[in-house]
Amino acid sequence: MSAAAAAATAGTYSPAAAAGEKRRERKEELRRHLAEDADWPRADGRSFHDCRPAFMQTGPTTAASGSAYAEFGKTKVIVSVFGPRESKKAMLYSDTGRLNCNVSYTTFATPIPGQVTDNKEYSAMLHKALEGTVMLHIFPKTTVDVFALVLESGGSDLPIIISCASLALADAGIMMCDLVTSVSVSCFGKNIIIDPTSDEEAWQDGSITVAYMPARKEITQLTVTGEWSDGKITNAVELCMDACSKLCDVLRERLKDAASLAEQALPPPAPVSHVGLAATLGHHGVIMVLFETPSGFAIFSFDGVRLLLPDAMEDIWANFGRKYRTGCVSAPFLPSFPSDWIEDTAMGGIEGEAVVWRKEFHLFEDKSTAINLDTGVISNELSEMLTKWCCPKLCTRFKLAVGKHEYKTIIEDSFVLEYCFCFCVLKGISCLFNDAVMEVMWGLKNLMYALVPEEKLQLSREDRLQMSQGLKMLLNRYGFDVKPEMVSDSIIGKACVLYDCDDTEKIVSATLHDGGNILKDVSGIDPQGWSPMKLATALKMVCFPGEKNVVGDPEEMFSNDELSKLEKDAHKYEDKMYNYICLKIYNKLLASGRRRTAKLQQLRSCVKEAEMAHQNEQGDSLRSWGLEPPSKRLRSQ
């Protein structure tokens, strides 16, 4: 290539001769505008009270606990948060956490050569703005580090650093009273302009920077430079506070967007295990239960996972009939129950695991003052008891199950903490009230005499033996139409045994299903639609060929083709099944079926007696009013 061609394509860095003159002309033009009182157009086209467009994003630094990026015009800032992490051993012990803030500039952030990268003044001001919102008392002996890096300085650096740091703290999950946003204004004669650029800051007469918590309406930092009149400084601060509130809405939207994106990135949820259900409740699934007695209130701890299981309605009432007295109610506490019920419930296991424990019981001279439904006021005694067991430690909150919706509303309103985190209010005590909780209350009422022996007043029969939803579901499944006023101890006991029989089939259903698949693969027999007992009989026949079945005639249970295949292919199952398990399942279902048949017959008799007693009670009630029972009127007609 020729030298001439090379010279034609080479770039040049030589400035235009009039470049310096043009910069001086722009400065002179700005100085003339500043001397005027009238509104004049700013270099970027904004009016005096217009802020630069704000672009903010969370999560640019993956290695940090939380991070945020902010871009306001030419000003670009990135903030990373690390911690809370253990404080250095050289530091003195403190029952509150420490907040470290550091602000630095890149070497190319400003056109000034040789600028110091660390800005100690801004670091101290950032710490002052944030220390009022970060809840350091929650993180004793730990440190939270906030590192802000200014990539490019285009004016109003400190306010943007503060706002970006607040967003990064929220992204890191650091507990805060509220988000902090910051805005600055500059004074030029009689004019006040908001969010000044670096050129405007160079010619300002004074400035005000406000760091503000919009939800709490509190200023965490106020910095004033230059001379301001009282009226002008009031207008400037109000202007900053209004802009901070609007900027806070932008931060909240970014947090919501980040949360929604995180949810979309998650894989489809797996089936929830007991461990997962316990995690949703916290404290390994343990919750507290507020139980109302005739003259006081008791606090119980309870295995809250049982409230979230698919068959919670039936499981809870049945376990109160046979298991929930475990660990807190033994046989001597059961004198008022029929002897046959005590025998029946032993199947569930008086020696099983305990899932309910009493913590405290408090008697009230006037129970209506404990929780006043009219005024919504909770007495000091009950408030202290709830705090003791539901809020034993700072940031430790057990969920509380209550028996009335009014109690849920009053307690949650009375125990709201006076701070916000991002865009949600944190509750002091979260209450649970639903159908599953009412099943727990039903069980506690039936066992109140044993669980709360200090309670001398007795519940009425209507209060203690009201119809449980789980009990109603089971009775309906077996074809019994039992009215709530017909429920008796004997009916509850017999129903519990039927539940145990159903539960036995549920426990072995998975193993039976696997055995059915083996039958289909080996012998081509499709067990679809078979009863558990029929399937268990088929598995026993192939595992123990030649042995006589204890119950049922195989020729009646199976078709000729099925029976022939089971007998001919028995030798093919030798290495495919565990004979002992098949025999154990068969015996369990056999015993369960016999027990079900006997208790169904007894339950029919109990329901019939309860129905006759109910009709007699209705007749006596009608006669007391001078009326005849319907059956007598029909006979007379």
Phi, psi and omega in degrees: 000140182284160179296326179295319180293319179297320179294330182288328184265347182290141178279165179228144178249011182289128180287157176293150184296330184261011184298312180296324179295322180295322179295320178295323179296320179296320179294319179295321178296317179296321180295321178295318179297321182292333179285344181270150178275336185286160178291133181232153183289135177279164187300327181264010175088001181277158171275179184301324188253022177257133176268158177291150176301137184252124173247122181226147183209144178259156172079026179288336180252107185286335183283342183273162175295326176199151182205163180206152177234136180228140179222111178243099184064235180273351180277124182231127185224142172231135183234135178238139180240133178236135178115188002294138177225161187300135179291156179295146184296335182290340181284146177291153180296141176216136180279002173238157180284173180244146178241117177254130180235137179220127178244128179221160180244146170288158182294340182254014184291327181232159179286356181282119181286146175075019181290141178292133185286321180275132179246095184293326180295313179294326178298316179293321180290325175296317178299318180296322182289328186264335187294339178280347182249331179285128183276078186292338181291346179278342184242066179295144177061023179232168182228139173247122182256131178239117180245118179250132179235121178272112181281324178210132182261117179233017180109148181056044184296311185299313178302321180290323177298315181297313181296318180293322178295321177298318178295322179293321177297318178295321178295330178280352181079020178287131181292125180226154175290323181191163171290145178249127174238156185220143179217148178236155176229155178239149181251130176229096183064240177269355184264146175237124178242144184258150178053062184289152174275176181295324177295319180291324179294333182291337184243010184287151175274337180186166181214156175226130176241127182240128169253127196221141173255103187297319183294322179269350181056048180233141176266122179270338179203139177224118181242126183235131173233152180083190182255131181226140172278162182300314182294319182290322181291327177295315179297320181294317181294318178296323178296318179294318182296321179294318179293324178297320179297318179290324178293328178296324176298323178296317179297319180294321177296322179295322178293320178295318178298318180297321180293319180293321178295322179295322179293321179293329181282345181287148176288163179304138183296138176281163176306134186286124177270176177298324179295318178295321178295321178296324180294327179293331179269336184080164177056041178059026177089359181281131175234169175255150180235125175265111185249127183265127176253175180301333184230014180186195179226142177238150176248127175240150166262147191215150175283091187293342179301328181296338178287339188256356181288155184303320182257040186299321186300313181281323184295319186293310183295323182292321179291329174293333179283337187224337185239332192289346176279359180297135175080342180225347177225123178244179186306321180299343180271009186245036184289333185275353180268148178301146183298326181290331176291319179300320178294319181296315185292340178298337177296323179289337175106088171298339182259019181279202184275147178270138180233359177221134181224135177278135180257314185199149175226136182230126176271143178239136176297318175233099186295335181296340180274348180296310172228106181276110183291337181280316183263344182073025182258136176257134181293160181297321182297312180291324178297319179293323180293318178295318179296320183298319187259333180266334180231061185293332181223163177298131180068015174250113184231112173274139174290149186238123175270132182232159185264359178221143179294327178297322178296319178301313182296313184294315183293317180294324178289330183278339185244030176283130176285149186270053174204161178240154174234116183059254185234021179226142180275131180275130180271145177287310178228124177262125185257150177245131175212111179201185183297321180295321177297322180294331174294322177296316179298322178299315180293319179295323178296319181291336180248018184300321183298332180266324182280328181232073182294340178292339180285112184274332179282146182257145172288146176291160180300325180293322180286322185281324187247033174293156185294128174274145179296319178295320177296318179297320180298318181291317181297319178296323179296329178266007174084021179259131176255092185248123178282153182306321182286353179267351185294133179228168177302320182294320178296319179298316181297315180295322179295325178298322179293319177298322177298318179299321179295317177296322181293326177299316178295324180293323182294321184268001186298320182295317179294319178297323179298317177296320178295323177296323177294324178293320176302319182292321182287321186275311186252356181071023179263124179265110183275015181302127179088358178285150173285157179303322181293321179294318180293319178297323178295318179297318179294322178294323182295322180280336179277327181229070182296141178092341180281145181280137177285143181288323184227142175082150177258119182304327181293334176272330183282325186240157174286166180299320180294316180296316181296321179296318180293320180297320181284321184285326185263011184302321182293341181284349185260006187300320183257011185249347183223155172267109185301320183297318181293318179298320179293321180295319178295318179300314181294323179296313180293327178296313179294321180295319180295318178296320180294320179297316181300316182293315184287329175298318178296317179293323180293323177299319179294317180297317181294321180296317178296318180295323179294318178295319179296321179295319178296320178296319178296319178297320179296317178297322179294318179294320180294329178295337177263008179080021181247162178260145176297153182302320183297322181290322179295321180293321180294323181291333178282000000 
